[in-house]
Amino acid sequence: MKVSVDVDCTPEEARRFLGLPDLSPVHEAYVEKMKAAVTDGAAPEMFGEMMKAWGPMNEAGMNMWKQMLDQMGKAPR
């Protein structure tokens, strides 16, 4: 037996129905900080620090990606 259910709702309605939190204020704050960093002439190093602080990966995750990309960039022996 196969049962299909089609639900026609907006993403906001689905979020409320599933009981998920409204993260739009967090998203807006993130976007505003990024805009301020760009318009204030932030140094490239600052973007890396911001991504470490705000991104889903911690410093260990960033180091893992850096190490992997460094290894990919090396010429084969």
Secondary structure, 3 states (H helix, E strand, C coil): CCCCCCCCCCHHHHHHHHCCCCCHHHHHHHHHHHHHHHHCCCCHHHHHHHHHHHCCCCHHHHHHHHHHHHHHHCCCC
